[in-house]
Amino acid sequence: MTDADLGEVIVEFVRNGPYVKCSAVHAASGVEVSAIGPAAEPRAVERVAVAKLKRALSRR
């Protein structure tokens, strides 16, 4: 995944029953965040993870 503000972001999904964990890693800096949500809405969980990544990078 490439975000105009972030550059390259690696996204991984792991499903555990009714939940999915989405991890997002900023390729250039190695900063990693994750978000957990319903497995029925993986793209919504991905949006949350990317938003958390943007927030984590802005605090550096």
Secondary structure, DSSP 8 states (H G I E B T S, - for coil): -EETTTEEEEEEEEEETTEEEEEEEETTT--EEEEEEETT-HHHHHHHHHHHHHHHHHT-
